[in-house]
Amino acid sequence: MNFLMQHWHLLVLSLASWLNREQQQAIEYLHTENRVLREKLGKRRDLLKDDQ
């Protein structure tokens, strides 16, 4: 039984690690996208309405 649990631990650890990498890549992409958009807008700020 202990041997079986070790395989499950490895599987869960691998899955969690993969998901973490995917999330980190998405966060880095969004940070870059926000930085580029801020550079394009400059100091101008567009206010959004409630329906936007």
KOLDOMAR-579082 format. One line per field, with one value per atom (N, C-alpha, C): residue in one letter; atom name; x, y, z; residue number from 1. Coordinates in steps of 0.001 Angstrom, whole numbers, plus 500000, padded with zeros to 6 digits. Layout:
# KOLDOMAR-579082
r: A ... $
a: CA ... $
u: X ... $
v: Y ... $
w: Z ... $
k: NUM ... $
END
This chain:
# KOLDOMAR-579082
r: M M M N N N F F F L L L M M M Q Q Q H H H W W W H H H L L L L L L V V V L L L S S S L L L A A A S S S W W W L L L N N N R R R E E E Q Q Q Q Q Q Q Q Q A A A I I I E E E Y Y Y L L L H H H T T T E E E N N N R R R V V V L L L R R R E E E K K K L L L G G G K K K R R R R R R D D D L L L L L L K K K D D D D D D Q Q Q $
a: N CA C N CA C N CA C N CA C N CA C N CA C N CA C N CA C N CA C N CA C N CA C N CA C N CA C N CA C N CA C N CA C N CA C N CA C N CA C N CA C N CA C N CA C N CA C N CA C N CA C N CA C N CA C N CA C N CA C N CA C N CA C N CA C N CA C N CA C N CA C N CA C N CA C N CA C N CA C N CA C N CA C N CA C N CA C N CA C N CA C N CA C N CA C N CA C N CA C N CA C N CA C N CA C $
u: 500819 500000 500864 501948 502841 503433 503757 504314 503298 502038 500983 500805 500847 500703 501845 503022 504151 503932 503355 503071 502028 501006 499993 500595 501491 502142 502942 503665 504461 503556 502453 501519 500924 500489 499899 500941 502144 503219 503541 503591 503871 502762 501526 500394 500392 500644 500673 501803 502940 504078 503757 503144 502776 501764 500744 499746 500371 501299 501981 502746 503431 504167 503211 502092 501104 500565 500234 499711 500762 501998 503063 503286 503214 503355 502207 501000 499847 500001 500475 500675 501741 502843 503906 503403 502595 502028 501145 500285 499386 500154 501216 502042 502651 503170 503769 502719 501552 500479 500057 499918 499551 500617 501889 502979 502936 502736 502688 501495 500347 499166 499353 499997 500261 501206 502198 503119 502375 501438 500673 499742 499146 498226 498955 500145 500867 500181 500064 499421 497912 497429 495986 495285 494198 493423 492017 491580 490209 489342 488319 487402 486339 486043 485043 483706 482654 481306 480903 479787 479326 479090 478580 478275 479511 480636 481856 482552 $
v: 498805 500000 501261 501238 502396 502700 501642 501802 502484 502099 502697 504172 504513 505907 506759 506215 506973 507315 506393 506678 507785 507761 508808 510158 510147 511399 511975 511116 511566 512121 511450 511910 513268 513414 514679 515787 515487 516478 516924 515984 516318 517184 516825 517599 519014 519132 520451 521306 520695 521419 521916 521072 521458 522598 522485 523548 524859 524778 525977 526663 525887 526465 527131 526476 527048 528369 528400 529619 530719 530367 531365 531970 531147 531664 532607 532273 533141 534468 534430 535655 536529 535926 536693 537331 536593 537142 538348 538224 539324 540533 540310 541430 542163 541402 542011 542765 542154 542805 544111 544100 545314 546392 545991 546962 547624 546828 547363 548302 547909 548770 550077 550016 551251 552166 551575 552382 553050 552346 552916 554025 553864 554878 556100 555902 557003 557423 558733 559218 559314 559131 559206 558013 558276 557209 557243 556151 556049 555491 556243 555776 554892 553800 552877 553133 552871 552996 551660 551639 550423 549273 549569 548501 547973 548585 548109 547175 $
w: 500000 500000 500000 500746 500807 499431 498681 497344 496424 496531 495718 496052 497309 497719 497171 497099 496572 495100 494335 492930 492805 493657 493629 494004 494992 495387 494223 493528 492390 491285 491029 490005 490374 491612 492061 492037 492471 492463 491037 490116 488717 488125 488410 487907 488482 489775 490416 489842 489594 489033 487623 486822 485462 485481 486331 486426 486887 487812 488301 487169 486344 485209 484226 483939 483022 483562 484830 485440 485448 485734 485768 484386 483346 481985 481633 482052 481789 482518 483753 484534 483888 483456 482806 481514 480750 479518 479832 480835 481192 481710 482475 482940 481749 480792 479603 478794 478626 477881 478556 479867 480602 480469 480526 480398 479023 477981 476619 476455 476985 476875 477633 478793 479550 478779 478107 477302 476150 475532 474422 474893 476071 476586 477114 477612 478226 479507 479705 480922 480771 479555 479321 479966 480653 481291 480721 480181 479684 480798 481157 482186 481550 482200 481689 482358 481607 482153 482767 483478 484139 483161 481971 481019 480295 480494 479861 480806 $
k: 1 1 1 2 2 2 3 3 3 4 4 4 5 5 5 6 6 6 7 7 7 8 8 8 9 9 9 10 10 10 11 11 11 12 12 12 13 13 13 14 14 14 15 15 15 16 16 16 17 17 17 18 18 18 19 19 19 20 20 20 21 21 21 22 22 22 23 23 23 24 24 24 25 25 25 26 26 26 27 27 27 28 28 28 29 29 29 30 30 30 31 31 31 32 32 32 33 33 33 34 34 34 35 35 35 36 36 36 37 37 37 38 38 38 39 39 39 40 40 40 41 41 41 42 42 42 43 43 43 44 44 44 45 45 45 46 46 46 47 47 47 48 48 48 49 49 49 50 50 50 51 51 51 52 52 52 $
END
